[in-house]
Amino acid sequence: MNDNMRETPSPELKRLLYSVGGIALTAYAFRRRGVVGIACGAAGAHFLRQGFGQIRQGNPQKRTESPAIAASPAKVVGDSTITVKGNPHEIYAFWRNVKNAPHFVSFVTSVREMSPNVSLWKFQYGNRPALEVISEITQDTPGELIGWNLVGSPLVKGEGIVRFGPASLNGYTEVRLEQWVTPVLPVLRSISSMLLNRHVAQNLRNFKQLFETGEIATTRGQPSGKRSVFVETAHKIMAPLNREPARQKSVGASA
Amino acid sequence: MKALCWNGTNRLSVEQVADPSILNPKDAIVRVKLSTACGSDLHLLNGFISTMEKGDIIGHEFMGEIIDVGPDVKRLRRGDRVVVVSVIACGSCNYCETDQWSLCDNTNPNAWMLEKTFGHSGAGIFGYSHGFGGYAGCHAEYVRVPFADNGCFVIPDSIPDEKALFVSDAMPTGFMAADLCNIQPDDTVAVWGCGAVGQMAIRAAYLLGAKRVIAIDRIKERLVMAKENSGAWHVFNYDAGDVYEGLQEMTGGRGPDACIDVVGMEAHSNGIDYLYDKSKQFARMENDRPAVLRQMIRSCRKGGTLSVIGVYSGFVDKFPMGPLMNKALQLRTGQMHGQKYAPRLLEYVANGKLDLSDTITHRVSLDEAPEAYQNFKTKNDGCIRPVFRV
């Protein structure tokens, strides 16, 4: 074993030690309470972030090589890839038409084009007040990629890029979506990352379903027996994630 | 409408719920005429399938009449008498286009749940947990059928309701189990489990050219049916002897060419391994009891085929990977691709080559479904399949 290996523990070992230490400190903080408890809790949270943070933020090898991200560690990244039936140009065209977005992007209720590259997006979660965000397209290569920035809202700051490339399966296209947001509170970074990854993956699944079949699978509005209070509450919270039924003609390319 | 709801482990009740409606353009609404309990429902009843929620309507095997269609339904009309395949498939994705319908990419609204454990999600299934889509099941007066053009098959007038019913699930499941074995003319096939799907697997194995089929179970009525109705060459009661020894004796020490598991995750066996698996499953330290898998791997001939169509939900313990590898066994499995097999099966039913209605032992109303399920679970009163008249 050489000296370097002895002096520098592997990243896996570091993460393990941070995680174990974080769990121990947090558990102690709950028992101890008071000022010492708060201090131990804060230290535990820091250790847990060090231990689990990298895991929750996804695999670094999958990440984009965007210099903006490297220079902005406060941002969290969500990324996912899906294979869609069709050629890159027609799939690009469907995505590029921002009027299609409310059909597959979660929480988006409407999109209004203000100019060829600028549009106003209205987001709404359940019955909460709507949030309006301006999206500006910053990169646009037909059949290859679309990049954008979200501006105009202090609550939603972010950017994204979607890339289209031929898949190994003949007649199919790989669609890779990467999105970055800056959380309002840095302490929400881990949970933001988890939610963003889920959001990105779900939007891609919605897009694929819409493009290939003309509709998005849903069970929202179907009958059920009497739910427990717990399940009822969970359904209310999760309802916006389950697509609103279309009740209309298909909108996808296959329609 | 009335519907049979899951309210927790071993708790079913018939409740009044709202009628379903068209939610997506390719939906249809079916008025259910007949539905039936499937062995895989017992895993829900016994609490071994996660992501069930109190109030879920269960059931996935049914036939009935189309009473409403969405604007994009092309092949069906109101009044059509149809049998509905239990797996929901879009018909457009790569998997559907290659006849692997139960692997459909586009019909599970809760795909993220299965991706967490399975890596990828398969198709949605009626009434079979939120992991498989959370779709309302068929033990109800009406059912919403997504992608109805792909899942509903019009029943020829010559086929009565009870004969058509099983084309929904039991027949394609049993048929696919045999189909996965790539049966050759001189083959001996062993089938573990002689419920309706097992009976179908036996009949399908013969239809696909098997020379001999051996049926394995411990319930007398089922073994009698396997022998007399399905034509099993030999039946084996595993309570009366060791399965491996029995199969070797019947096959000249060679072992069956193909083995079919129609039992799945709640397999019974005799011996210490059963107690071990039962304890671990009870403590939720393993999801599935792989007793049949172990027996199949041990008993099958070298280079033979294992077809697993019984439902497994997660992880198993003490899986004999060594024998599987060293005996060069081929393991083939999957949820059934009903849309692939339904037209062929309806043809077989119409020309009298296949009929599974003899497995119906109880005909009851939907109101009596909770008791019927209990009977089905305990196998009391010779129960093989209860059918619910809705």
Interface residues (C-beta under 8 A of the other chain):
Chain A: T83 K85 L169 Y172 R198 A201 Q202 R205 K208 Q209 E212 T213 G214 E215 I216 A217 T218 T219 R220 G221 Q222 P223 S224 G225 K226 R227 S228 V231 N242 R243 P245 A246 R247 Q248 K249 S250 S254 A255
Chain B: M1 A3 C5 W6 N7 S13 E15 V17 A18 D19 P20 S21 I22 L23 N24 P25 K26 E53 K54 G55 D56 I57 P71 D72 I88 C90 G91 S92 C93 N94 D105 N106 T107 N108 P109 A111 W112 G124 G133 G134 Y135 A136 A140 R144 P146 F147
